[in-house]
């Protein structure tokens, strides 16, 4: 996917702004937790150093059994163990610990899956410039797409997107 973006929109470089997990000030590092996860503090802003996709996937978002837990490990867990892609048995570092915590958290809190939402926000923020570029300058095939009187291209998905975005007028 990233290779296709670079080829088609070489001027757009998705940059991920994430604040890797750190123990809170005053946290007793000697306490033996099964799992620790970051929360909304993961989502960076314009002042946060931007990372490449590889750096983003390697970013530390918590600890599991005393070892660093990366974005990639969280994604793989929810995709391959919890059913995002398929249900499976935990077979990678940390997945067993995450699996045994899920039932405990399920009825009592939003649980550890909440981290996926924060990681999703980082990804949305990184891909927004690409989306904006596609909407303002779509790839047009002249044989298929004709500019209409509204300034959009007939038979192009962006015309439908813009039509949904226009407010309905009162009659």
C-alpha positions as CSV (number, residue, x, y, z in Angstrom):
1,X,0.0,0.0,0.0
2,X,2.7,2.5,1.0
3,X,4.6,1.7,-2.2
4,X,1.5,2.5,-4.3
5,X,1.1,5.8,-2.5
6,X,4.7,6.7,-3.1
7,X,4.4,6.0,-6.8
8,X,1.0,7.7,-7.3
9,X,1.4,10.6,-4.8
10,X,5.1,10.9,-4.3
11,X,4.7,14.3,-2.8
12,X,2.6,12.9,0.1
13,X,4.5,11.2,2.9
14,X,2.3,9.9,5.6
15,X,3.9,10.9,8.9
16,X,2.7,9.3,12.1
17,X,2.7,11.5,15.2
18,X,2.7,9.2,18.3
19,X,4.0,9.7,21.7
20,X,5.5,6.4,22.7
21,X,4.5,5.0,26.1
22,X,6.4,6.0,29.2
23,X,5.7,5.2,32.8
24,X,3.9,8.0,34.5
25,X,6.0,10.1,36.9
26,X,6.1,8.5,40.3
27,X,5.2,5.1,39.0
28,X,6.9,2.3,40.9
29,X,8.8,0.4,38.1
30,X,9.4,-2.5,40.5
31,X,5.7,-3.4,40.5
32,X,5.2,-6.5,38.4
33,X,2.2,-5.9,36.1
34,X,1.0,-8.4,33.5
35,X,0.1,-5.6,31.1
36,X,0.3,-1.8,30.9
37,X,-1.1,0.1,28.0
38,X,-1.0,3.7,27.0
39,X,-4.2,5.8,26.4
40,X,-5.1,9.1,24.8
41,X,-1.7,10.4,25.5
42,X,-0.4,8.3,22.6
43,X,-1.9,10.7,20.0
44,X,0.6,13.4,19.1
45,X,0.0,16.8,17.7
46,X,1.8,19.1,15.2
47,X,4.6,19.6,17.7
48,X,5.3,15.9,18.0
49,X,8.1,14.5,15.9
50,X,6.7,12.7,12.8
51,X,7.6,9.1,12.3
52,X,7.8,6.9,9.2
53,X,5.5,3.9,9.0
54,X,8.3,1.5,10.2
55,X,9.0,3.8,13.2
56,X,5.3,4.0,14.0
57,X,4.9,0.2,14.0
58,X,7.9,-0.1,16.3
59,X,6.8,2.6,18.7
60,X,6.3,1.4,22.3
61,X,2.7,1.6,23.5
62,X,3.0,-0.3,26.7
63,X,4.5,-3.2,28.5
64,X,3.4,-6.8,28.6
65,X,5.0,-9.2,31.1
66,X,7.8,-6.6,31.7
67,X,8.7,-6.3,28.0
68,X,8.0,-3.5,25.5
69,X,4.8,-3.8,23.5
70,X,4.9,-2.2,20.1
71,X,2.1,-0.9,17.8
72,X,2.8,-3.8,15.4
73,X,2.3,-6.3,18.2
74,X,-1.0,-4.7,19.3
75,X,-2.3,-4.7,15.7
76,X,-1.2,-8.3,15.1
77,X,-2.9,-9.4,18.3
78,X,-6.3,-7.9,17.5
79,X,-6.1,-9.0,13.9
80,X,-5.0,-12.6,14.4
81,X,-6.1,-13.5,17.9
82,X,-9.2,-11.5,18.7
83,X,-10.8,-11.8,15.3
84,X,-10.0,-8.6,13.4
85,X,-8.9,-10.8,10.5
86,X,-9.6,-14.3,12.0
87,X,-9.8,-15.9,15.4
88,X,-6.7,-17.7,16.4
89,X,-4.6,-18.9,19.3
90,X,-2.0,-16.6,20.8
91,X,1.4,-17.6,19.3
92,X,3.6,-14.5,19.6
93,X,5.3,-12.8,22.5
94,X,2.8,-11.1,24.8
95,X,-0.3,-12.4,23.1
96,X,-1.1,-15.0,25.8
97,X,-1.0,-12.3,28.4
98,X,-3.2,-10.0,26.4
99,X,-5.7,-12.9,25.9
100,X,-6.0,-13.7,29.5
101,X,-6.6,-10.1,30.4
102,X,-9.4,-9.5,27.8
103,X,-12.1,-11.5,29.7
104,X,-11.3,-9.8,33.0
105,X,-11.7,-6.3,31.4
106,X,-14.7,-7.1,29.2
107,X,-17.5,-6.5,31.7
108,X,-15.8,-3.9,33.9
109,X,-14.2,-1.3,31.6
110,X,-13.8,-0.4,28.0
111,X,-10.8,-2.7,28.3
112,X,-7.5,-2.9,26.5
113,X,-9.1,-2.7,23.1
114,X,-9.4,1.0,23.7
115,X,-5.8,1.4,22.5
116,X,-6.8,0.5,19.0
117,X,-8.9,3.7,18.8
118,X,-6.0,5.8,19.8
119,X,-3.7,4.1,17.3
120,X,-6.5,4.6,14.7
121,X,-6.5,8.3,15.4
122,X,-2.7,8.5,14.8
123,X,-3.3,6.7,11.5
124,X,-6.2,9.0,10.5
125,X,-4.1,12.1,11.2
126,X,-1.2,10.6,9.2
127,X,-3.4,9.8,6.1
128,X,-5.5,13.0,6.1
129,X,-3.1,14.9,3.8
130,X,-3.2,12.0,1.4
131,X,-7.0,12.0,1.5
132,X,-7.1,15.7,0.9
133,X,-4.7,15.4,-2.0
134,X,-6.9,12.7,-3.6
135,X,-10.1,14.7,-3.2
136,X,-8.6,18.0,-4.5
137,X,-6.6,16.4,-7.3
138,X,-8.1,13.0,-8.2
139,X,-6.5,10.7,-10.7
140,X,-8.6,11.2,-13.9
141,X,-8.9,8.8,-16.9
142,X,-10.0,11.1,-19.7
143,X,-11.8,8.3,-21.5
144,X,-13.9,7.6,-18.4
145,X,-14.2,10.8,-16.5
146,X,-15.7,14.1,-17.8
147,X,-15.7,17.4,-15.9
148,X,-19.3,18.4,-15.2
149,X,-20.9,21.8,-14.6
150,X,-20.4,21.5,-10.9
151,X,-16.7,21.1,-11.2
152,X,-16.6,17.4,-10.4
153,X,-15.9,14.4,-12.7
154,X,-18.8,12.3,-13.8
155,X,-18.4,8.5,-13.1
156,X,-15.6,9.2,-10.6
157,X,-16.0,8.2,-7.0
158,X,-14.9,11.7,-5.8
159,X,-18.1,13.2,-7.4
160,X,-20.2,10.9,-5.1
161,X,-18.1,11.8,-2.1
162,X,-18.5,15.5,-2.7
163,X,-22.3,15.1,-3.3
164,X,-22.5,13.4,0.2
165,X,-20.6,16.3,1.7
166,X,-22.8,19.1,0.3
167,X,-25.6,20.2,2.7
168,X,-29.1,19.4,1.7
169,X,-31.0,22.6,0.7
170,X,-34.4,23.3,2.2
171,X,-37.2,23.5,-0.3
